[in-house]
Amino acid sequence: LFERLMRNETIDGATLTREDVIKVYRAAQCGFSGNDEALAMQCSLGYFAARSAVEVLKELGILSCRADGNDLQLALNPIEGKMQLENSALYRRINHL
């Protein structure tokens, strides 16, 4: 499902909630480092939601993600003020906004 999303294919029935994104944001606050499955488990999310949330946060400039083999290293970028998730084209596409 995530791979289809990255290829710009239409995804029916998939959603990404604000709460899903917040869980990944909090994992990044703690300096998460691990593979995709570990991120999903730590955040109590499915693979699609966890990886999509990472991509949304990256698109908004909130998150930096470095790949080291199969592991991801998440870090928050300094930003001022609040960012609206609806500013992310990916978030809007997933949620059909």
MIDOSE-1310 file (N, C-alpha, C; in nm, 2 decimals, decimal comma, always signed):
residues 97
lfer	+0,08/-0,12/+0,00/+0,00/+0,00/+0,00/+0,09/+0,13/+0,00; +0,19/+0,13/+0,09/+0,28/+0,24/+0,09/+0,35/+0,26/-0,04; +0,40/+0,15/-0,10/+0,47/+0,16/-0,22/+0,38/+0,22/-0,33; +0,25/+0,18/-0,33/+0,16/+0,23/-0,43/+0,14/+0,38/-0,41
lmrn	+0,13/+0,42/-0,29/+0,12/+0,57/-0,26/+0,24/+0,64/-0,31; +0,36/+0,59/-0,29/+0,48/+0,66/-0,34/+0,49/+0,66/-0,49; +0,42/+0,57/-0,56/+0,41/+0,58/-0,70/+0,30/+0,66/-0,76; +0,23/+0,74/-0,67/+0,12/+0,83/-0,70/+0,00/+0,75/-0,75
etid	-0,02/+0,63/-0,71/-0,14/+0,55/-0,75/-0,25/+0,59/-0,65; -0,37/+0,57/-0,69/-0,49/+0,60/-0,61/-0,50/+0,49/-0,50; -0,52/+0,54/-0,38/-0,53/+0,45/-0,26/-0,67/+0,47/-0,20; -0,75/+0,37/-0,21/-0,88/+0,37/-0,16/-0,88/+0,30/-0,02
gatl	-0,95/+0,36/+0,07/-0,97/+0,30/+0,20/-0,86/+0,33/+0,30; -0,75/+0,39/+0,26/-0,64/+0,43/+0,35/-0,66/+0,56/+0,41; -0,63/+0,58/+0,53/-0,64/+0,71/+0,60/-0,51/+0,72/+0,69; -0,49/+0,85/+0,72/-0,38/+0,88/+0,80/-0,43/+0,99/+0,90
tred	-0,44/+0,96/+1,02/-0,50/+1,06/+1,12/-0,39/+1,15/+1,17; -0,44/+1,26/+1,23/-0,35/+1,35/+1,30/-0,28/+1,28/+1,41; -0,35/+1,19/+1,48/-0,30/+1,12/+1,59/-0,18/+1,02/+1,55; -0,20/+0,97/+1,43/-0,09/+0,88/+1,37/+0,03/+0,96/+1,35
vikv	+0,02/+1,08/+1,30/+0,13/+1,17/+1,27/+0,20/+1,21/+1,40; +0,12/+1,24/+1,50/+0,17/+1,28/+1,63/+0,25/+1,17/+1,69; +0,21/+1,05/+1,68/+0,29/+0,94/+1,74/+0,42/+0,93/+1,67; +0,43/+0,95/+1,54/+0,56/+0,94/+1,48/+0,65/+1,06/+1,52
yraa	+0,58/+1,18/+1,53/+0,65/+1,30/+1,57/+0,72/+1,27/+1,71; +0,64/+1,21/+1,80/+0,69/+1,19/+1,94/+0,81/+1,09/+1,93; +0,80/+0,99/+1,84/+0,91/+0,89/+1,83/+1,04/+0,97/+1,78; +1,02/+1,06/+1,69/+1,13/+1,14/+1,65/+1,19/+1,23/+1,76
qcgf	+1,10/+1,28/+1,85/+1,15/+1,36/+1,96/+1,24/+1,28/+2,05; +1,21/+1,15/+2,05/+1,30/+1,06/+2,14/+1,42/+1,01/+2,06; +1,44/+1,06/+1,94/+1,56/+1,02/+1,86/+1,54/+0,88/+1,81; +1,43/+0,84/+1,76/+1,41/+0,70/+1,71/+1,51/+0,66/+1,61
sgnd	+1,56/+0,54/+1,63/+1,65/+0,48/+1,53/+1,61/+0,33/+1,53; +1,58/+0,28/+1,41/+1,54/+0,14/+1,39/+1,48/+0,12/+1,26; +1,43/+0,00/+1,23/+1,37/-0,03/+1,10/+1,22/+0,01/+1,10; +1,16/+0,00/+0,98/+1,02/+0,05/+0,96/+0,93/-0,03/+1,06
eala	+0,95/-0,16/+1,07/+0,86/-0,24/+1,16/+0,88/-0,20/+1,30; +1,00/-0,16/+1,35/+1,02/-0,12/+1,49/+0,95/+0,02/+1,51; +0,95/+0,10/+1,41/+0,88/+0,23/+1,42/+0,73/+0,21/+1,43; +0,68/+0,12/+1,35/+0,54/+0,09/+1,35/+0,50/+0,04/+1,49
mqcs	+0,58/-0,06/+1,54/+0,55/-0,12/+1,67/+0,55/-0,01/+1,78; +0,66/+0,07/+1,78/+0,68/+0,17/+1,89/+0,56/+0,27/+1,89; +0,51/+0,30/+1,77/+0,40/+0,39/+1,76/+0,26/+0,33/+1,77; +0,26/+0,20/+1,78/+0,13/+0,12/+1,77/+0,05/+0,16/+1,65
lgyf	+0,12/+0,16/+1,53/+0,06/+0,18/+1,41/+0,09/+0,07/+1,31; +0,02/+0,07/+1,20/+0,05/-0,03/+1,09/+0,16/+0,03/+1,01; +0,22/-0,05/+0,93/+0,33/+0,00/+0,84/+0,30/+0,12/+0,76; +0,18/+0,11/+0,69/+0,14/+0,22/+0,60/+0,13/+0,35/+0,68
aars	+0,06/+0,35/+0,79/+0,05/+0,48/+0,87/+0,18/+0,53/+0,92; +0,27/+0,44/+0,97/+0,40/+0,49/+1,02/+0,48/+0,55/+0,91; +0,50/+0,48/+0,80/+0,58/+0,53/+0,69/+0,52/+0,65/+0,62; +0,39/+0,65/+0,61/+0,32/+0,77/+0,55/+0,34/+0,89/+0,64
avev	+0,33/+0,87/+0,77/+0,35/+0,99/+0,87/+0,49/+1,04/+0,85; +0,59/+0,95/+0,84/+0,73/+1,00/+0,82/+0,74/+1,08/+0,69; +0,68/+1,04/+0,59/+0,68/+1,11/+0,46/+0,61/+1,25/+0,47; +0,50/+1,25/+0,54/+0,43/+1,38/+0,56/+0,51/+1,48/+0,64
lkel	+0,57/+1,43/+0,75/+0,65/+1,52/+0,83/+0,78/+1,56/+0,75; +0,83/+1,48/+0,67/+0,95/+1,52/+0,59/+0,90/+1,62/+0,48; +0,79/+1,60/+0,42/+0,74/+1,70/+0,32/+0,72/+1,84/+0,38; +0,67/+1,84/+0,51/+0,65/+1,97/+0,57/+0,77/+2,03/+0,63
gils	+0,89/+1,96/+0,62/+1,01/+2,01/+0,67/+1,03/+2,00/+0,82; +0,94/+1,92/+0,88/+0,94/+1,91/+1,03/+1,05/+1,80/+1,07; +1,07/+1,70/+0,98/+1,14/+1,58/+1,02/+1,25/+1,56/+0,92; +1,37/+1,52/+0,97/+1,48/+1,47/+0,88/+1,48/+1,32/+0,91
crad	+1,51/+1,24/+0,80/+1,51/+1,10/+0,81/+1,64/+1,05/+0,74; +1,72/+0,99/+0,81/+1,84/+0,93/+0,74/+1,84/+0,78/+0,75; +1,86/+0,72/+0,63/+1,86/+0,58/+0,62/+2,00/+0,52/+0,64; +2,01/+0,42/+0,72/+2,14/+0,36/+0,75/+2,12/+0,21/+0,73
gndl	+2,13/+0,16/+0,61/+2,10/+0,02/+0,58/+1,95/+0,01/+0,59; +1,90/-0,08/+0,67/+1,75/-0,10/+0,69/+1,69/-0,01/+0,80; +1,78/+0,06/+0,87/+1,74/+0,14/+0,98/+1,71/+0,29/+0,94; +1,62/+0,35/+1,01/+1,59/+0,49/+0,99/+1,63/+0,56/+1,11
qlal	+1,69/+0,68/+1,10/+1,72/+0,77/+1,21/+1,64/+0,89/+1,19; +1,55/+0,92/+1,28/+1,46/+1,03/+1,28/+1,51/+1,14/+1,36; +1,50/+1,27/+1,31/+1,54/+1,38/+1,39/+1,44/+1,50/+1,35; +1,41/+1,58/+1,45/+1,32/+1,69/+1,42/+1,40/+1,81/+1,38
npie	+1,35/+1,88/+1,28/+1,42/+2,00/+1,24/+1,36/+2,12/+1,32; +1,44/+2,22/+1,34/+1,39/+2,34/+1,41/+1,29/+2,41/+1,32; +1,17/+2,44/+1,37/+1,07/+2,51/+1,30/+1,01/+2,61/+1,40; +0,95/+2,72/+1,34/+0,88/+2,82/+1,43/+0,73/+2,80/+1,40
gkmq	+0,66/+2,80/+1,51/+0,52/+2,80/+1,50/+0,47/+2,66/+1,47; +0,34/+2,65/+1,45/+0,27/+2,52/+1,42/+0,26/+2,50/+1,27; +0,27/+2,38/+1,23/+0,25/+2,35/+1,09/+0,11/+2,28/+1,08; +0,05/+2,31/+0,97/-0,08/+2,24/+0,94/-0,06/+2,12/+0,85
lens	-0,11/+2,01/+0,90/-0,09/+1,88/+0,82/-0,16/+1,90/+0,68; -0,26/+1,98/+0,67/-0,33/+2,00/+0,55/-0,24/+2,07/+0,44; -0,13/+2,12/+0,49/-0,04/+2,18/+0,39/+0,04/+2,08/+0,32; +0,04/+1,96/+0,36/+0,11/+1,85/+0,30/+0,02/+1,79/+0,18
alyr	+0,07/+1,79/+0,06/+0,00/+1,73/-0,05/-0,02/+1,58/-0,03; +0,07/+1,51/+0,03/+0,06/+1,37/+0,06/-0,05/+1,34/+0,16; -0,05/+1,42/+0,27/-0,16/+1,41/+0,37/-0,30/+1,43/+0,30; -0,31/+1,53/+0,22/-0,44/+1,56/+0,16/-0,48/+1,44/+0,06
rinh	-0,38/+1,39/-0,01/-0,41/+1,28/-0,11/-0,45/+1,16/-0,03; -0,38/+1,12/+0,08/-0,42/+1,00/+0,15/-0,56/+1,01/+0,20; -0,59/+1,13/+0,25/-0,73/+1,15/+0,32/-0,83/+1,21/+0,22; -0,80/+1,22/+0,10/-0,89/+1,27/-0,01/-0,95/+1,40/+0,03
l	-0,86/+1,49/+0,07/-0,90/+1,63/+0,11/-0,89/+1,72/-0,01
